[in-house]
Amino acid sequence: MKKAILVSLAASVVVSSSLMAGDWYVGASVARSSVKIETTGATATSDSSGTKMGYGIKGGYGFNSSNGVELEYVRIAKNISGARVNYVYKYPINKVGLFIGGGIGLIDYKEDFSANNSVYTLGKRATALNVKGGITYKIAKKHEIGLGYDYVGIANMSENYTNTVQSVDIGLKNVRVGRAYLEYSYLF
């Protein structure tokens, strides 16, 4: 799925940028995330909670100097990643811009859990909502850097594992992620 998103994003940006030059942009970011997860029914064998390094890529379209939409892929940790669609409002002040935004997406989560001397793998996709904000600086006509923060809330996930000996319910609830990131954007 990740490769399909990347290929379609790249193709749409390349094709569309030649049609409407100046309104499209692509970007990449590196992020440091604080992940908080509560588990029920089992113990994670490698806890995803804590501080994690990740990255993101995005492509977007600015309707004007203030309003835009973007498609973004984020990898929050080695086992948490997803795609989302964001609305972004930017307030430009000369070369500096302040932005706020938010969106909805799907997050993939995969983790091994142990319960009753057995190991189970929870692999789920869940809806995620995010809000974001930050500051950008135009370093050249088509190049921009930025510092941002986004907060991601992920829907609760659960799975029931039943065999001849036992039944185990594994659940994740109150999954929250705070991402601080440094990004670069190229404006077409």
HELIX and SHEET records of a PDB file:
HELIX    1   1 LYS A    2  LEU A   19  1                                  18    
SHEET    1   A 9 THR A  43  ALA A  44  0                                        
SHEET    2   A 9 VAL A  96  ALA A 115 -1                                        
SHEET    3   A 9 ILE A  80  ILE A  93 -1                                        
SHEET    4   A 9 ASN A  67  ALA A  77 -1                                        
SHEET    5   A 9 GLY A  50  GLY A  62 -1                                        
SHEET    6   A 9 TRP A  24  THR A  40 -1                                        
SHEET    7   A 9 SER A 167  LEU A 187 -1                                        
SHEET    8   A 9 HIS A 143  ILE A 154 -1                                        
SHEET    9   A 9 SER A 118  ALA A 140 -1                                        
SHEET    1   B 8 THR A  43  ALA A  44  0                                        
SHEET    2   B 8 VAL A  96  ALA A 115 -1                                        
SHEET    3   B 8 ILE A  80  ILE A  93 -1                                        
SHEET    4   B 8 ASN A  67  ALA A  77 -1                                        
SHEET    5   B 8 GLY A  50  GLY A  62 -1                                        
SHEET    6   B 8 TRP A  24  THR A  40 -1                                        
SHEET    7   B 8 SER A 167  LEU A 187 -1                                        
SHEET    8   B 8 MET A 157  THR A 162 -1                                        
END                                                                             
